[in-house]
Amino acid sequence: MKLIVANWKMNPNSQKEAIQLFNSLKKSLKNLKKAKIVICPPFVFLPLLLKASAFALRKSGLAFGSQNCFWQEKGAFTGEISPKMLRDLGVEYVILGHSERRKIFAETDKIIAEKLKLSLETNLFPIVCVGETKEEKKRGKTFQVLEKEIKIALKKVPKSKIRKVIIAYEPIWAIGTKNSCSPDEVLTAILFIRKLISKLLDKKTAQNMRILYGGSVISQNAEEYLGEKNINGLLIGGASLDVKEFLKIVKIAQSF
Ligand code: PGA
C-alpha cells in the first residue's frame, strides 16, 4: 500500500482556509482502501482538522501528522511542542529533519536523532527526511550525505521500534523547484538506502522499511515514482495545497 504524505508547510493563513481545504479533500478520502494518506498541517490547525474528521474517516486510511516536534517530553522549552502533546491530540505521524528545518532552523543530525528517539517512544510514526544539496550532488557526494544522515538518525532507535520508521528521500535541489529528480535517480538512492540499512541492521528490516520520495511531485510525474515497487510513497509539498492536483495523485496511488 502506497503512503502519500501532504506537507502543507506554513500554509494556509487562517482556520477558515484550512478547514475549506480539508473539507474539499474529505469526501474523496473517505473510502480509501488501497492507499494511506497523511495530512500534515501547521500545528495550530491540527485540533480543528482532527475534530472535523470523524473517527470512522480516520480509520479508513486517513491520518494526521505534524511537521516537527521537540526532543523532550515537557518543561522549560519556550515555543516547542512535544510528541506526547501530539499523540494526545490523535496525531499519528511526524515529519522530522525536513531540509527547511535543517537549513533555516539549524537542526543537526544529532537533534534529529533525539527527536526520532522520543517520537518512537511516544508511538508516533516518524518520517525522517534525508537528501543532498545541489552542490553535494555536483561533487558526487549524494551517497555520503545519505549515509551520514541515516547512520546518525538510526543510532538510538531500538530494534523493537525500527518498523515504525519511515524515510523520505528528498534531494534538496528538487524541493519546490519544479525540477524533480528522475525516477531512475530516486531508485538508485533508495536502493543505496536499503543496502545501507541492511548493513546497519539486517536484510529484512531493509526490505520492509518504507521509503518515500519527495521533491516537486505533481500529478504528471507521480505515476513514474509510484510504479516502482521500491518507492513506497510520496511526500508532497506544493501540490498538496491544490485540491485537484492532490486528489489526482491520491487516485494514482490507489491504482498500485
Ligand atoms: P514540494 O515539497 O513538493 O513543494 O517540492 C516537498 C517537501 O518539501 O516535502
Boltz pocket constraint, residues with backbone or C-beta under 6 A from the ligand:
constraints:
  - pocket:
      binder: B
      contacts: [[A, 7], [A, 170], [A, 174], [A, 175], [A, 176], [A, 177], [A, 214], [A, 215], [A, 216], [A, 217], [A, 235], [A, 236], [A, 237], [A, 238], [A, 239]]
      max_distance: 6.0
